[in-house]
Amino acid sequence: MSDVAALESLLKEVKGLDGVNDAVLVSRSGMHIAGSVPEGVFQDTFVAMFAILLGAAETATSELKDRIDTVVLNLEQSRIVVVNDGPKAIFVLRTRKDVDLASVKNSLEKMSRRVEELL
């Protein structure tokens, strides 16, 4: 059983990273695990669609024999960053357009080990 309180605390740390507005942890099957979706967004639809998006990207690129690390959606006013966090979960972040993605991903990699332990 996952430690939801610890995961929520970890997602607050992610949301505290420079340029990250929202951070949510989503199961590979599309269920909300922890964190917050953007205000005014229907949570169930939001998280399910990003799990589907990553799954579709993996299917589309499967012939390349390479693993997807990150999917980035560049919106007019922000970015959505979907980060593969292994077989159980994905991070979905809404960031500023000018965020340093390498820095954010580096921080997420450090937190990823903790996520695996908590799931």
PDB file as gemmi writes it, atoms N, CA and C in Angstrom:
CRYST1    1.000    1.000    1.000  90.00  90.00  90.00 P 1                      
ATOM      1  N   MET A   1       0.838  -1.184   0.000  1.00  0.00           N  
ATOM      2  CA  MET A   1       0.000   0.000   0.000  1.00  0.00           C  
ATOM      3  C   MET A   1       0.881   1.246   0.000  1.00  0.00           C  
ATOM      4  N   SER A   2       0.528   2.240  -0.772  1.00  0.00           N  
ATOM      5  CA  SER A   2       1.367   3.434  -0.879  1.00  0.00           C  
ATOM      6  C   SER A   2       1.155   4.381   0.302  1.00  0.00           C  
ATOM      7  N   ASP A   3       2.190   5.129   0.614  1.00  0.00           N  
ATOM      8  CA  ASP A   3       2.166   6.116   1.684  1.00  0.00           C  
ATOM      9  C   ASP A   3       1.776   7.453   1.062  1.00  0.00           C  
ATOM     10  N   VAL A   4       0.468   7.716   1.021  1.00  0.00           N  
ATOM     11  CA  VAL A   4      -0.058   8.887   0.329  1.00  0.00           C  
ATOM     12  C   VAL A   4       0.449  10.187   0.950  1.00  0.00           C  
ATOM     13  N   ALA A   5       0.515  10.258   2.266  1.00  0.00           N  
ATOM     14  CA  ALA A   5       0.992  11.480   2.924  1.00  0.00           C  
ATOM     15  C   ALA A   5       2.433  11.798   2.526  1.00  0.00           C  
ATOM     16  N   ALA A   6       3.273  10.779   2.476  1.00  0.00           N  
ATOM     17  CA  ALA A   6       4.666  10.992   2.075  1.00  0.00           C  
ATOM     18  C   ALA A   6       4.756  11.386   0.607  1.00  0.00           C  
ATOM     19  N   LEU A   7       3.920  10.772  -0.229  1.00  0.00           N  
ATOM     20  CA  LEU A   7       3.912  11.132  -1.653  1.00  0.00           C  
ATOM     21  C   LEU A   7       3.428  12.567  -1.842  1.00  0.00           C  
ATOM     22  N   GLU A   8       2.405  12.970  -1.090  1.00  0.00           N  
ATOM     23  CA  GLU A   8       1.921  14.358  -1.170  1.00  0.00           C  
ATOM     24  C   GLU A   8       3.026  15.330  -0.762  1.00  0.00           C  
ATOM     25  N   SER A   9       3.768  14.992   0.272  1.00  0.00           N  
ATOM     26  CA  SER A   9       4.883  15.828   0.716  1.00  0.00           C  
ATOM     27  C   SER A   9       5.945  15.939  -0.376  1.00  0.00           C  
ATOM     28  N   LEU A  10       6.244  14.821  -1.003  1.00  0.00           N  
ATOM     29  CA  LEU A  10       7.228  14.817  -2.084  1.00  0.00           C  
ATOM     30  C   LEU A  10       6.749  15.681  -3.257  1.00  0.00           C  
ATOM     31  N   LEU A  11       5.468  15.586  -3.602  1.00  0.00           N  
ATOM     32  CA  LEU A  11       4.933  16.390  -4.708  1.00  0.00           C  
ATOM     33  C   LEU A  11       4.935  17.879  -4.369  1.00  0.00           C  
ATOM     34  N   LYS A  12       4.797  18.220  -3.083  1.00  0.00           N  
ATOM     35  CA  LYS A  12       4.923  19.623  -2.677  1.00  0.00           C  
ATOM     36  C   LYS A  12       6.349  20.111  -2.913  1.00  0.00           C  
ATOM     37  N   GLU A  13       7.318  19.223  -2.677  1.00  0.00           N  
ATOM     38  CA  GLU A  13       8.718  19.569  -2.981  1.00  0.00           C  
ATOM     39  C   GLU A  13       8.887  19.827  -4.473  1.00  0.00           C  
ATOM     40  N   VAL A  14       8.299  18.978  -5.290  1.00  0.00           N  
ATOM     41  CA  VAL A  14       8.384  19.149  -6.745  1.00  0.00           C  
ATOM     42  C   VAL A  14       7.753  20.472  -7.138  1.00  0.00           C  
ATOM     43  N   LYS A  15       6.583  20.771  -6.585  1.00  0.00           N  
ATOM     44  CA  LYS A  15       5.891  22.023  -6.903  1.00  0.00           C  
ATOM     45  C   LYS A  15       6.705  23.236  -6.448  1.00  0.00           C  
ATOM     46  N   GLY A  16       7.580  23.038  -5.472  1.00  0.00           N  
ATOM     47  CA  GLY A  16       8.438  24.114  -4.998  1.00  0.00           C  
ATOM     48  C   GLY A  16       9.649  24.381  -5.883  1.00  0.00           C  
ATOM     49  N   LEU A  17       9.892  23.510  -6.868  1.00  0.00           N  
ATOM     50  CA  LEU A  17      11.007  23.741  -7.790  1.00  0.00           C  
ATOM     51  C   LEU A  17      10.741  24.990  -8.621  1.00  0.00           C  
ATOM     52  N   ASP A  18      11.788  25.708  -8.938  1.00  0.00           N  
ATOM     53  CA  ASP A  18      11.656  26.945  -9.709  1.00  0.00           C  
ATOM     54  C   ASP A  18      10.958  26.679 -11.034  1.00  0.00           C  
ATOM     55  N   GLY A  19       9.850  27.370 -11.259  1.00  0.00           N  
ATOM     56  CA  GLY A  19       9.143  27.289 -12.527  1.00  0.00           C  
ATOM     57  C   GLY A  19       8.064  26.226 -12.603  1.00  0.00           C  
ATOM     58  N   VAL A  20       7.923  25.394 -11.565  1.00  0.00           N  
ATOM     59  CA  VAL A  20       6.887  24.353 -11.573  1.00  0.00           C  
ATOM     60  C   VAL A  20       5.635  24.904 -10.897  1.00  0.00           C  
ATOM     61  N   ASN A  21       4.526  24.912 -11.640  1.00  0.00           N  
ATOM     62  CA  ASN A  21       3.266  25.437 -11.121  1.00  0.00           C  
ATOM     63  C   ASN A  21       2.394  24.351 -10.501  1.00  0.00           C  
ATOM     64  N   ASP A  22       2.369  23.185 -11.113  1.00  0.00           N  
ATOM     65  CA  ASP A  22       1.554  22.075 -10.631  1.00  0.00           C  
ATOM     66  C   ASP A  22       2.339  20.785 -10.811  1.00  0.00           C  
ATOM     67  N   ALA A  23       2.138  19.847  -9.892  1.00  0.00           N  
ATOM     68  CA  ALA A  23       2.819  18.556  -9.975  1.00  0.00           C  
ATOM     69  C   ALA A  23       1.869  17.468  -9.495  1.00  0.00           C  
ATOM     70  N   VAL A  24       1.752  16.432 -10.305  1.00  0.00           N  
ATOM     71  CA  VAL A  24       0.879  15.320  -9.948  1.00  0.00           C  
ATOM     72  C   VAL A  24       1.569  14.017 -10.311  1.00  0.00           C  
ATOM     73  N   LEU A  25       1.367  13.014  -9.487  1.00  0.00           N  
ATOM     74  CA  LEU A  25       1.886  11.681  -9.744  1.00  0.00           C  
ATOM     75  C   LEU A  25       0.704  10.833 -10.196  1.00  0.00           C  
ATOM     76  N   VAL A  26       0.872  10.159 -11.333  1.00  0.00           N  
ATOM     77  CA  VAL A  26      -0.209   9.416 -11.974  1.00  0.00           C  
ATOM     78  C   VAL A  26       0.245   7.973 -12.154  1.00  0.00           C  
ATOM     79  N   SER A  27      -0.659   7.030 -11.891  1.00  0.00           N  
ATOM     80  CA  SER A  27      -0.320   5.635 -12.153  1.00  0.00           C  
ATOM     81  C   SER A  27      -0.266   5.415 -13.658  1.00  0.00           C  
ATOM     82  N   ARG A  28       0.455   4.397 -14.073  1.00  0.00           N  
ATOM     83  CA  ARG A  28       0.541   4.086 -15.497  1.00  0.00           C  
ATOM     84  C   ARG A  28      -0.829   3.741 -16.074  1.00  0.00           C  
ATOM     85  N   SER A  29      -1.757   3.321 -15.226  1.00  0.00           N  
ATOM     86  CA  SER A  29      -3.109   3.012 -15.693  1.00  0.00           C  
ATOM     87  C   SER A  29      -4.017   4.233 -15.730  1.00  0.00           C  
ATOM     88  N   GLY A  30      -3.508   5.394 -15.295  1.00  0.00           N  
ATOM     89  CA  GLY A  30      -4.272   6.629 -15.409  1.00  0.00           C  
ATOM     90  C   GLY A  30      -5.018   7.069 -14.168  1.00  0.00           C  
ATOM     91  N   MET A  31      -4.620   6.583 -13.009  1.00  0.00           N  
ATOM     92  CA  MET A  31      -5.269   6.974 -11.754  1.00  0.00           C  
ATOM     93  C   MET A  31      -4.411   8.006 -11.019  1.00  0.00           C  
ATOM     94  N   HIS A  32      -5.087   8.962 -10.373  1.00  0.00           N  
ATOM     95  CA  HIS A  32      -4.404   9.963  -9.553  1.00  0.00           C  
ATOM     96  C   HIS A  32      -3.795   9.266  -8.343  1.00  0.00           C  
ATOM     97  N   ILE A  33      -2.515   9.520  -8.093  1.00  0.00           N  
ATOM     98  CA  ILE A  33      -1.849   8.968  -6.911  1.00  0.00           C  
ATOM     99  C   ILE A  33      -1.674  10.056  -5.868  1.00  0.00           C  
ATOM    100  N   ALA A  34      -1.096  11.193  -6.279  1.00  0.00           N  
ATOM    101  CA  ALA A  34      -0.822  12.278  -5.335  1.00  0.00           C  
ATOM    102  C   ALA A  34      -0.562  13.558  -6.123  1.00  0.00           C  
ATOM    103  N   GLY A  35      -0.633  14.684  -5.416  1.00  0.00           N  
ATOM    104  CA  GLY A  35      -0.321  15.966  -6.029  1.00  0.00           C  
ATOM    105  C   GLY A  35      -1.558  16.712  -6.490  1.00  0.00           C  
ATOM    106  N   SER A  36      -1.311  17.855  -7.107  1.00  0.00           N  
ATOM    107  CA  SER A  36      -2.409  18.731  -7.511  1.00  0.00           C  
ATOM    108  C   SER A  36      -2.408  18.970  -9.017  1.00  0.00           C  
ATOM    109  N   VAL A  37      -3.595  18.956  -9.580  1.00  0.00           N  
ATOM    110  CA  VAL A  37      -3.759  19.297 -10.994  1.00  0.00           C  
ATOM    111  C   VAL A  37      -4.045  20.797 -11.071  1.00  0.00           C  
ATOM    112  N   PRO A  38      -3.893  21.404 -12.244  1.00  0.00           N  
ATOM    113  CA  PRO A  38      -4.179  22.834 -12.365  1.00  0.00           C  
ATOM    114  C   PRO A  38      -5.611  23.164 -11.928  1.00  0.00           C  
ATOM    115  N   GLU A  39      -5.759  24.320 -11.333  1.00  0.00           N  
ATOM    116  CA  GLU A  39      -7.070  24.767 -10.861  1.00  0.00           C  
ATOM    117  C   GLU A  39      -8.072  24.808 -12.016  1.00  0.00           C  
ATOM    118  N   GLY A  40      -9.274  24.334 -11.748  1.00  0.00           N  
ATOM    119  CA  GLY A  40     -10.338  24.366 -12.745  1.00  0.00           C  
ATOM    120  C   GLY A  40     -10.332  23.186 -13.700  1.00  0.00           C  
ATOM    121  N   VAL A  41      -9.418  22.241 -13.497  1.00  0.00           N  
ATOM    122  CA  VAL A  41      -9.287  21.082 -14.379  1.00  0.00           C  
ATOM    123  C   VAL A  41      -9.969  19.887 -13.709  1.00  0.00           C  
ATOM    124  N   PHE A  42     -10.682  19.087 -14.475  1.00  0.00           N  
ATOM    125  CA  PHE A  42     -11.298  17.878 -13.944  1.00  0.00           C  
ATOM    126  C   PHE A  42     -10.193  16.843 -13.754  1.00  0.00           C  
ATOM    127  N   GLN A  43      -9.898  16.524 -12.506  1.00  0.00           N  
ATOM    128  CA  GLN A  43      -8.746  15.696 -12.150  1.00  0.00           C  
ATOM    129  C   GLN A  43      -8.728  14.345 -12.862  1.00  0.00           C  
ATOM    130  N   ASP A  44      -9.839  13.616 -12.852  1.00  0.00           N  
ATOM    131  CA  ASP A  44      -9.836  12.265 -13.426  1.00  0.00           C  
ATOM    132  C   ASP A  44      -9.501  12.274 -14.913  1.00  0.00           C  
ATOM    133  N   THR A  45     -10.066  13.219 -15.642  1.00  0.00           N  
ATOM    134  CA  THR A  45      -9.781  13.320 -17.075  1.00  0.00           C  
ATOM    135  C   THR A  45      -8.335  13.724 -17.308  1.00  0.00           C  
ATOM    136  N   PHE A  46      -7.865  14.703 -16.567  1.00  0.00           N  
ATOM    137  CA  PHE A  46      -6.508  15.214 -16.725  1.00  0.00           C  
ATOM    138  C   PHE A  46      -5.486  14.102 -16.548  1.00  0.00           C  
ATOM    139  N   VAL A  47      -5.567  13.359 -15.449  1.00  0.00           N  
ATOM    140  CA  VAL A  47      -4.548  12.345 -15.187  1.00  0.00           C  
ATOM    141  C   VAL A  47      -4.662  11.169 -16.154  1.00  0.00           C  
ATOM    142  N   ALA A  48      -5.880  10.769 -16.463  1.00  0.00           N  
ATOM    143  CA  ALA A  48      -6.063   9.630 -17.379  1.00  0.00           C  
ATOM    144  C   ALA A  48      -5.500   9.943 -18.761  1.00  0.00           C  
ATOM    145  N   MET A  49      -5.737  11.144 -19.250  1.00  0.00           N  
ATOM    146  CA  MET A  49      -5.285  11.494 -20.598  1.00  0.00           C  
ATOM    147  C   MET A  49      -3.764  11.531 -20.696  1.00  0.00           C  
ATOM    148  N   PHE A  50      -3.074  11.918 -19.640  1.00  0.00           N  
ATOM    149  CA  PHE A  50      -1.611  11.932 -19.710  1.00  0.00           C  
ATOM    150  C   PHE A  50      -1.028  10.532 -19.638  1.00  0.00           C  
ATOM    151  N   ALA A  51      -1.675   9.630 -18.926  1.00  0.00           N  
ATOM    152  CA  ALA A  51      -1.242   8.231 -18.952  1.00  0.00           C  
ATOM    153  C   ALA A  51      -1.450   7.658 -20.350  1.00  0.00           C  
ATOM    154  N   ILE A  52      -2.575   7.985 -20.974  1.00  0.00           N  
ATOM    155  CA  ILE A  52      -2.855   7.528 -22.339  1.00  0.00           C  
ATOM    156  C   ILE A  52      -1.857   8.142 -23.315  1.00  0.00           C  
ATOM    157  N   LEU A  53      -1.567   9.438 -23.145  1.00  0.00           N  
ATOM    158  CA  LEU A  53      -0.609  10.123 -24.018  1.00  0.00           C  
ATOM    159  C   LEU A  53       0.758   9.447 -23.968  1.00  0.00           C  
ATOM    160  N   LEU A  54       1.241   9.142 -22.777  1.00  0.00           N  
ATOM    161  CA  LEU A  54       2.542   8.490 -22.661  1.00  0.00           C  
ATOM    162  C   LEU A  54       2.491   7.089 -23.261  1.00  0.00           C  
ATOM    163  N   GLY A  55       1.425   6.364 -23.010  1.00  0.00           N  
ATOM    164  CA  GLY A  55       1.280   5.032 -23.584  1.00  0.00           C  
ATOM    165  C   GLY A  55       1.272   5.070 -25.102  1.00  0.00           C  
ATOM    166  N   ALA A  56       0.569   6.050 -25.670  1.00  0.00           N  
ATOM    167  CA  ALA A  56       0.529   6.186 -27.127  1.00  0.00           C  
ATOM    168  C   ALA A  56       1.906   6.540 -27.683  1.00  0.00           C  
ATOM    169  N   ALA A  57       2.621   7.420 -26.996  1.00  0.00           N  
ATOM    170  CA  ALA A  57       3.969   7.786 -27.440  1.00  0.00           C  
ATOM    171  C   ALA A  57       4.893   6.577 -27.387  1.00  0.00           C  
ATOM    172  N   GLU A  58       4.751   5.759 -26.356  1.00  0.00           N  
ATOM    173  CA  GLU A  58       5.574   4.552 -26.254  1.00  0.00           C  
ATOM    174  C   GLU A  58       5.254   3.575 -27.389  1.00  0.00           C  
ATOM    175  N   THR A  59       3.985   3.435 -27.699  1.00  0.00           N  
ATOM    176  CA  THR A  59       3.588   2.555 -28.798  1.00  0.00           C  
ATOM    177  C   THR A  59       4.115   3.090 -30.126  1.00  0.00           C  
ATOM    178  N   ALA A  60       3.986   4.380 -30.337  1.00  0.00           N  
ATOM    179  CA  ALA A  60       4.414   4.990 -31.592  1.00  0.00           C  
ATOM    180  C   ALA A  60       5.920   4.877 -31.802  1.00  0.00           C  
ATOM    181  N   THR A  61       6.673   4.850 -30.725  1.00  0.00           N  
ATOM    182  CA  THR A  61       8.134   4.818 -30.844  1.00  0.00           C  
ATOM    183  C   THR A  61       8.733   3.445 -30.545  1.00  0.00           C  
ATOM    184  N   SER A  62       7.900   2.445 -30.344  1.00  0.00           N  
ATOM    185  CA  SER A  62       8.394   1.129 -29.929  1.00  0.00           C  
ATOM    186  C   SER A  62       9.361   0.506 -30.934  1.00  0.00           C  
ATOM    187  N   GLU A  63       9.195   0.792 -32.201  1.00  0.00           N  
ATOM    188  CA  GLU A  63      10.094   0.230 -33.209  1.00  0.00           C  
ATOM    189  C   GLU A  63      11.498   0.811 -33.134  1.00  0.00           C  
ATOM    190  N   LEU A  64      11.668   1.909 -32.442  1.00  0.00           N  
ATOM    191  CA  LEU A  64      12.979   2.547 -32.333  1.00  0.00           C  
ATOM    192  C   LEU A  64      13.879   1.862 -31.318  1.00  0.00           C  
ATOM    193  N   LYS A  65      13.317   0.969 -30.518  1.00  0.00           N  
ATOM    194  CA  LYS A  65      14.081   0.233 -29.506  1.00  0.00           C  
ATOM    195  C   LYS A  65      14.788   1.184 -28.534  1.00  0.00           C  
ATOM    196  N   ASP A  66      14.084   2.223 -28.164  1.00  0.00           N  
ATOM    197  CA  ASP A  66      14.600   3.209 -27.230  1.00  0.00           C  
ATOM    198  C   ASP A  66      13.467   3.547 -26.260  1.00  0.00           C  
ATOM    199  N   ARG A  67      13.792   3.921 -25.056  1.00  0.00           N  
ATOM    200  CA  ARG A  67      12.797   4.195 -24.008  1.00  0.00           C  
ATOM    201  C   ARG A  67      12.481   5.682 -23.952  1.00  0.00           C  
ATOM    202  N   ILE A  68      11.200   6.017 -23.843  1.00  0.00           N  
ATOM    203  CA  ILE A  68      10.802   7.418 -23.689  1.00  0.00           C  
ATOM    204  C   ILE A  68      11.154   7.874 -22.284  1.00  0.00           C  
ATOM    205  N   ASP A  69      11.786   9.009 -22.228  1.00  0.00           N  
ATOM    206  CA  ASP A  69      12.164   9.620 -20.966  1.00  0.00           C  
ATOM    207  C   ASP A  69      11.150  10.693 -20.580  1.00  0.00           C  
ATOM    208  N   THR A  70      10.856  11.576 -21.525  1.00  0.00           N  
ATOM    209  CA  THR A  70      10.009  12.737 -21.251  1.00  0.00           C  
ATOM    210  C   THR A  70       9.204  13.101 -22.492  1.00  0.00           C  
ATOM    211  N   VAL A  71       7.971  13.516 -22.261  1.00  0.00           N  
ATOM    212  CA  VAL A  71       7.147  14.097 -23.327  1.00  0.00           C  
ATOM    213  C   VAL A  71       6.857  15.530 -22.894  1.00  0.00           C  
ATOM    214  N   VAL A  72       7.115  16.484 -23.776  1.00  0.00           N  
ATOM    215  CA  VAL A  72       6.902  17.895 -23.455  1.00  0.00           C  
ATOM    216  C   VAL A  72       5.865  18.464 -24.413  1.00  0.00           C  
ATOM    217  N   LEU A  73       4.837  19.092 -23.845  1.00  0.00           N  
ATOM    218  CA  LEU A  73       3.829  19.784 -24.632  1.00  0.00           C  
ATOM    219  C   LEU A  73       4.042  21.274 -24.433  1.00  0.00           C  
ATOM    220  N   ASN A  74       4.363  21.972 -25.506  1.00  0.00           N  
ATOM    221  CA  ASN A  74       4.563  23.413 -25.432  1.00  0.00           C  
ATOM    222  C   ASN A  74       3.248  24.099 -25.727  1.00  0.00           C  
ATOM    223  N   LEU A  75       2.658  24.683 -24.704  1.00  0.00           N  
ATOM    224  CA  LEU A  75       1.404  25.410 -24.828  1.00  0.00           C  
ATOM    225  C   LEU A  75       1.705  26.890 -25.039  1.00  0.00           C  
ATOM    226  N   GLU A  76       0.696  27.670 -25.308  1.00  0.00           N  
ATOM    227  CA  GLU A  76       0.932  29.098 -25.536  1.00  0.00           C  
ATOM    228  C   GLU A  76       1.496  29.795 -24.303  1.00  0.00           C  
ATOM    229  N   GLN A  77       1.004  29.429 -23.110  1.00  0.00           N  
ATOM    230  CA  GLN A  77       1.402  30.145 -21.904  1.00  0.00           C  
ATOM    231  C   GLN A  77       2.212  29.309 -20.915  1.00  0.00           C  
ATOM    232  N   SER A  78       2.331  28.021 -21.163  1.00  0.00           N  
ATOM    233  CA  SER A  78       3.048  27.152 -20.228  1.00  0.00           C  
ATOM    234  C   SER A  78       3.504  25.890 -20.947  1.00  0.00           C  
ATOM    235  N   ARG A  79       4.067  24.969 -20.186  1.00  0.00           N  
ATOM    236  CA  ARG A  79       4.463  23.664 -20.702  1.00  0.00           C  
ATOM    237  C   ARG A  79       3.861  22.591 -19.813  1.00  0.00           C  
ATOM    238  N   ILE A  80       3.568  21.460 -20.417  1.00  0.00           N  
ATOM    239  CA  ILE A  80       3.232  20.258 -19.657  1.00  0.00           C  
ATOM    240  C   ILE A  80       4.389  19.295 -19.897  1.00  0.00           C  
ATOM    241  N   VAL A  81       4.957  18.793 -18.819  1.00  0.00           N  
ATOM    242  CA  VAL A  81       6.085  17.877 -18.900  1.00  0.00           C  
ATOM    243  C   VAL A  81       5.641  16.550 -18.281  1.00  0.00           C  
ATOM    244  N   VAL A  82       5.676  15.503 -19.081  1.00  0.00           N  
ATOM    245  CA  VAL A  82       5.304  14.160 -18.629  1.00  0.00           C  
ATOM    246  C   VAL A  82       6.595  13.365 -18.544  1.00  0.00           C  
ATOM    247  N   VAL A  83       6.923  12.937 -17.331  1.00  0.00           N  
ATOM    248  CA  VAL A  83       8.194  12.255 -17.094  1.00  0.00           C  
ATOM    249  C   VAL A  83       7.913  10.807 -16.689  1.00  0.00           C  
ATOM    250  N   ASN A  84       8.473   9.892 -17.425  1.00  0.00           N  
ATOM    251  CA  ASN A  84       8.343   8.477 -17.138  1.00  0.00           C  
ATOM    252  C   ASN A  84       9.098   8.170 -15.851  1.00  0.00           C  
ATOM    253  N   ASP A  85       8.402   7.616 -14.870  1.00  0.00           N  
ATOM    254  CA  ASP A  85       9.039   7.304 -13.588  1.00  0.00           C  
ATOM    255  C   ASP A  85       9.034   5.807 -13.321  1.00  0.00           C  
ATOM    256  N   GLY A  86       9.152   5.027 -14.375  1.00  0.00           N  
ATOM    257  CA  GLY A  86       9.227   3.582 -14.196  1.00  0.00           C  
ATOM    258  C   GLY A  86       7.913   2.879 -14.461  1.00  0.00           C  
ATOM    259  N   PRO A  87       7.815   1.636 -14.015  1.00  0.00           N  
ATOM    260  CA  PRO A  87       6.665   0.808 -14.365  1.00  0.00           C  
ATOM    261  C   PRO A  87       5.380   1.132 -13.618  1.00  0.00           C  
ATOM    262  N   LYS A  88       5.467   1.936 -12.561  1.00  0.00           N  
ATOM    263  CA  LYS A  88       4.279   2.191 -11.754  1.00  0.00           C  
ATOM    264  C   LYS A  88       3.671   3.569 -11.937  1.00  0.00           C  
ATOM    265  N   ALA A  89       4.482   4.578 -12.246  1.00  0.00           N  
ATOM    266  CA  ALA A  89       3.970   5.944 -12.197  1.00  0.00           C  
ATOM    267  C   ALA A  89       4.647   6.877 -13.193  1.00  0.00           C  
ATOM    268  N   ILE A  90       3.994   8.012 -13.413  1.00  0.00           N  
ATOM    269  CA  ILE A  90       4.556   9.100 -14.211  1.00  0.00           C  
ATOM    270  C   ILE A  90       4.336  10.412 -13.464  1.00  0.00           C  
ATOM    271  N   PHE A  91       5.259  11.330 -13.645  1.00  0.00           N  
ATOM    272  CA  PHE A  91       5.085  12.690 -13.151  1.00  0.00           C  
ATOM    273  C   PHE A  91       4.450  13.513 -14.263  1.00  0.00           C  
ATOM    274  N   VAL A  92       3.472  14.336 -13.918  1.00  0.00           N  
ATOM    275  CA  VAL A  92       2.907  15.301 -14.863  1.00  0.00           C  
ATOM    276  C   VAL A  92       3.053  16.671 -14.207  1.00  0.00           C  
ATOM    277  N   LEU A  93       3.830  17.528 -14.858  1.00  0.00           N  
ATOM    278  CA  LEU A  93       4.109  18.861 -14.323  1.00  0.00           C  
ATOM    279  C   LEU A  93       3.609  19.929 -15.278  1.00  0.00           C  
ATOM    280  N   ARG A  94       3.062  20.996 -14.726  1.00  0.00           N  
ATOM    281  CA  ARG A  94       2.791  22.193 -15.530  1.00  0.00           C  
ATOM    282  C   ARG A  94       3.817  23.213 -15.091  1.00  0.00           C  
ATOM    283  N   THR A  95       4.571  23.741 -16.070  1.00  0.00           N  
ATOM    284  CA  THR A  95       5.682  24.645 -15.770  1.00  0.00           C  
ATOM    285  C   THR A  95       5.544  25.944 -16.560  1.00  0.00           C  
ATOM    286  N   ARG A  96       6.380  26.906 -16.177  1.00  0.00           N  
ATOM    287  CA  ARG A  96       6.518  28.110 -17.012  1.00  0.00           C  
ATOM    288  C   ARG A  96       7.182  27.694 -18.309  1.00  0.00           C  
ATOM    289  N   LYS A  97       6.992  28.486 -19.337  1.00  0.00           N  
ATOM    290  CA  LYS A  97       7.604  28.173 -20.634  1.00  0.00           C  
ATOM    291  C   LYS A  97       9.125  28.258 -20.589  1.00  0.00           C  
ATOM    292  N   ASP A  98       9.666  29.100 -19.715  1.00  0.00           N  
ATOM    293  CA  ASP A  98      11.115  29.315 -19.680  1.00  0.00           C  
ATOM    294  C   ASP A  98      11.834  28.442 -18.651  1.00  0.00           C  
ATOM    295  N   VAL A  99      11.148  27.453 -18.090  1.00  0.00           N  
ATOM    296  CA  VAL A  99      11.757  26.624 -17.047  1.00  0.00           C  
ATOM    297  C   VAL A  99      12.951  25.844 -17.608  1.00  0.00           C  
ATOM    298  N   ASP A 100      13.942  25.640 -16.761  1.00  0.00           N  
ATOM    299  CA  ASP A 100      15.114  24.839 -17.124  1.00  0.00           C  
ATOM    300  C   ASP A 100      14.744  23.369 -16.936  1.00  0.00           C  
ATOM    301  N   LEU A 101      14.335  22.711 -18.027  1.00  0.00           N  
ATOM    302  CA  LEU A 101      13.866  21.329 -17.947  1.00  0.00           C  
ATOM    303  C   LEU A 101      14.944  20.372 -17.438  1.00  0.00           C  
ATOM    304  N   ALA A 102      16.186  20.613 -17.787  1.00  0.00           N  
ATOM    305  CA  ALA A 102      17.263  19.739 -17.322  1.00  0.00           C  
ATOM    306  C   ALA A 102      17.368  19.779 -15.796  1.00  0.00           C  
ATOM    307  N   SER A 103      17.237  20.953 -15.226  1.00  0.00           N  
ATOM    308  CA  SER A 103      17.304  21.101 -13.777  1.00  0.00           C  
ATOM    309  C   SER A 103      16.113  20.418 -13.103  1.00  0.00           C  
ATOM    310  N   VAL A 104      14.931  20.599 -13.668  1.00  0.00           N  
ATOM    311  CA  VAL A 104      13.738  19.963 -13.110  1.00  0.00           C  
ATOM    312  C   VAL A 104      13.872  18.450 -13.185  1.00  0.00           C  
ATOM    313  N   LYS A 105      14.293  17.933 -14.337  1.00  0.00           N  
ATOM    314  CA  LYS A 105      14.448  16.489 -14.496  1.00  0.00           C  
ATOM    315  C   LYS A 105      15.504  15.934 -13.546  1.00  0.00           C  
ATOM    316  N   ASN A 106      16.578  16.667 -13.329  1.00  0.00           N  
ATOM    317  CA  ASN A 106      17.614  16.236 -12.390  1.00  0.00           C  
ATOM    318  C   ASN A 106      17.032  16.099 -10.979  1.00  0.00           C  
ATOM    319  N   SER A 107      16.233  17.067 -10.567  1.00  0.00           N  
ATOM    320  CA  SER A 107      15.587  16.991  -9.253  1.00  0.00           C  
ATOM    321  C   SER A 107      14.620  15.824  -9.182  1.00  0.00           C  
ATOM    322  N   LEU A 108      13.867  15.585 -10.257  1.00  0.00           N  
ATOM    323  CA  LEU A 108      12.917  14.476 -10.274  1.00  0.00           C  
ATOM    324  C   LEU A 108      13.625  13.130 -10.194  1.00  0.00           C  
ATOM    325  N   GLU A 109      14.775  13.009 -10.830  1.00  0.00           N  
ATOM    326  CA  GLU A 109      15.519  11.747 -10.782  1.00  0.00           C  
ATOM    327  C   GLU A 109      15.921  11.416  -9.349  1.00  0.00           C  
ATOM    328  N   LYS A 110      16.289  12.431  -8.591  1.00  0.00           N  
ATOM    329  CA  LYS A 110      16.647  12.214  -7.190  1.00  0.00           C  
ATOM    330  C   LYS A 110      15.427  11.783  -6.377  1.00  0.00           C  
ATOM    331  N   MET A 111      14.271  12.352  -6.699  1.00  0.00           N  
ATOM    332  CA  MET A 111      13.041  12.031  -5.976  1.00  0.00           C  
ATOM    333  C   MET A 111      12.440  10.703  -6.432  1.00  0.00           C  
ATOM    334  N   SER A 112      12.776  10.285  -7.621  1.00  0.00           N  
ATOM    335  CA  SER A 112      12.200   9.084  -8.202  1.00  0.00           C  
ATOM    336  C   SER A 112      12.429   7.849  -7.340  1.00  0.00           C  
ATOM    337  N   ARG A 113      13.594   7.741  -6.756  1.00  0.00           N  
ATOM    338  CA  ARG A 113      13.895   6.600  -5.888  1.00  0.00           C  
ATOM    339  C   ARG A 113      12.942   6.557  -4.695  1.00  0.00           C  
ATOM    340  N   ARG A 114      12.674   7.720  -4.154  1.00  0.00           N  
ATOM    341  CA  ARG A 114      11.747   7.809  -3.014  1.00  0.00           C  
ATOM    342  C   ARG A 114      10.338   7.415  -3.433  1.00  0.00           C  
ATOM    343  N   VAL A 115       9.931   7.813  -4.639  1.00  0.00           N  
ATOM    344  CA  VAL A 115       8.609   7.456  -5.133  1.00  0.00           C  
ATOM    345  C   VAL A 115       8.474   5.936  -5.211  1.00  0.00           C  
ATOM    346  N   GLU A 116       9.456   5.293  -5.783  1.00  0.00           N  
ATOM    347  CA  GLU A 116       9.412   3.828  -5.912  1.00  0.00           C  
ATOM    348  C   GLU A 116       9.287   3.149  -4.546  1.00  0.00           C  
ATOM    349  N   GLU A 117       9.990   3.686  -3.551  1.00  0.00           N  
ATOM    350  CA  GLU A 117       9.908   3.112  -2.203  1.00  0.00           C  
ATOM    351  C   GLU A 117       8.531   3.317  -1.582  1.00  0.00           C  
ATOM    352  N   LEU A 118       7.880   4.423  -1.917  1.00  0.00           N  
ATOM    353  CA  LEU A 118       6.593   4.762  -1.308  1.00  0.00           C  
ATOM    354  C   LEU A 118       5.393   4.132  -1.995  1.00  0.00           C  
ATOM    355  N   LEU A 119       5.579   3.660  -3.215  1.00  0.00           N  
ATOM    356  CA  LEU A 119       4.438   3.080  -3.943  1.00  0.00           C  
ATOM    357  C   LEU A 119       4.191   1.641  -3.550  1.00  0.00           C  
TER     358      LEU A 119                                                      
END                                                                             
